[in-house]
């Protein structure tokens, strides 16, 4: 399970990194197609400097998602995660713009707006499409146990079922007040407490 979790964390981190860094070159190629003499718009030396700057911005952006927002270690609801993604991208967009001004780099406002516009569009699309595919295939699902069978347990169950992108798959309800095992809301109801090595599976 730990190797599987590590694999998916690394996959999401790599995809997020590409979603922020690659648009720099995609937009550069696009501008070059419609504006062949791109070096007169953005000098070669400035392109190199901006590419290095954007690389470091991307690196710290992914670190922020990982260490500060815990996007790769903690599952969040769709709207919470989307809000944090947009806020973080906007934050690092402002940081990069400030550094460009501070370093006095020659840059095109059109290029900068196209690049970050592509990032704002591509980043959430790639993340949620990949997550959707993995959950649909059952690869990103996490088996989950809910303790209790009363109203609060039902509310937790309905909340989990309504949030597809959490990827939680409720397997058991634990009812310590009964001595038999039966079916409850399509899941097993157990009389004894289940032991899971990963406590994150228990709600």
ABEGO torsion letter per residue (X at the ends): XAAAAAAAAAAAAAAAAAAAAAAAAAAAAAAAAABABAAAABBAAAAAAAAAAAAAAAAAAAAAAAAAAGAAABBBBAAAAAAAAAAAAAAAAAAAAAAAAAAGBBBBAAAAAAAAAAAAAAAAAAAAAAAAAAAAAGAABBBBBBBEABAAAAAAAAAAAABAAAGBBBABBBBAABABBBBBGGBBBBABBBBBABAAABX
